[in-house]
């Protein structure tokens, strides 16, 4: 065999095989991220059933709310879905249509849960700190949002009786718009802790102080 | 899909790596009948030179292994040239004069001059060098000589292995050298060998007579001579059955020094032999030489990018930790849900490349009849060698750009 000769067909064959394997790899990867999207849809369906159940559950417990004060319907599922949405957003990009749809749906579920929780607080004296958090994933619009999110996660992990509801400030949905209008939310980050609005970054110490204050006021009100 | 610079880089690397691996495996498959060394037909006279500079601890093993070579004694001429050592190298070598070894000493001039000194005293038709930190298998010379039937073949390279690897870095080099055995055989099939390693490559002495001796202005005379042979249109062969052992540097610093010399020497010589980058020189000019530069470029880019990303991430993590006053106990509980395990295309391509690499190393193991167990070492190799390789090249390229000089060390490392 003459080894000086360049075998054109060999180069072409290898080029074709490489391209084929390469795209098979990409397709397999794509297949698995599709599986994940389907899993997100499963979660969405689960949540739909869940919320229906909760609504009925709520109607039942509304008659005697104080019996159920310590249970926190939906909040765990919501948190799980939130984490998965973050993941999806990172994987698919924040302009992905599925992500935008799911986010909108998620926001509505959050508001639904928030209303339920507020109702419980009024009717049967449930003792929780409710936090509404308006963020933006746009680093130019809100450079401190990543830190703010981290501080709130810290609060959630370190205190039991705190519910955090996060809303992308850019979510276009009448329900979210209404909440925004009620509190006059225009910039990110805005953090509303038990009806008290704070614009701009809220430090860990500020949040912890508010939570501790609340806990002691709850404790006092129980004593009275 | 999310396409940032890092993702694109990994895709390009995978594609290029896959192409190269498939090309090499196909080449091996096409030539599988020719992997083994042919039977030796005649025994031309051979001079083996041992250049030695402060090698009193190693030189006995080197000379003894040469004396044990299975080769007609009247056709084998062994010469030791002491390059002005300040230790006992010369006296130890003199002990072997009674076995016919010719021993010379001269003032210290460096390796290139020492090899030219050896050429002037060489009597054989063939000429080989064995560094004083290396030793050979009994049948190595017979296997190498078997290829010299074709008059166009000017050099034959052996299978180079790390002898008695002890330190972690030596074990990693052992894998690297196994990889080298595979590559050198493939390069031989593609007529693209561009390094004739210092330890025990055998040359036709007439090539030096007609084209001049070793150049003394290069850091890597073993690359220069190979490129010179290629540029004259001659061939370089490889015998996988001829095993030669060398001591790899055991520690980080001497290894770095060795690699800087090799890699900068490689760049210097490629610039001197630019004309080889042409399809006139077949696979070497079209794919092997450009490919080696591309792979170096990609590795260095990936390393710089990874360092940049890692420090960026660390800075971010520190900022986040600062924001909660470093009360991180509960933040560190990892999320072990399988859902978040990132099984994307890049993961699959990387696993695939890892397996391809393993296949190539096992082929090398099989064809060079290496028996050592290497599974764990392969893991170390994948984890440690890749960043090290990028790091060495990064510094070598930097030295090349700023024109910094690298010198030989206290030994010929």
Interface residues (C-beta under 8 A of the other chain):
Chain A: X1 X3 X4 X5 X6 X10 X11 X13 X14 X15 X17 X18 X21 X22 X25 X26 X28 X29 X30 X32 X33 X36 X39 X83 X84 X87 X90 X91 X92 X93 X146 X147 X150 X151 X153 X154 X157 X158 X203 X204 X205
Chain B: X2 X14 X15 X18 X19 X22 X23 X26 X27 X30 X31 X189 X190 X191 X235 X279 X282 X283 X286 X287 X316 X319 X320 X323 X324 X325 X327 X330 X331 X335 X339 X340 X343 X344 X345 X346 X347 X348 X349 X352
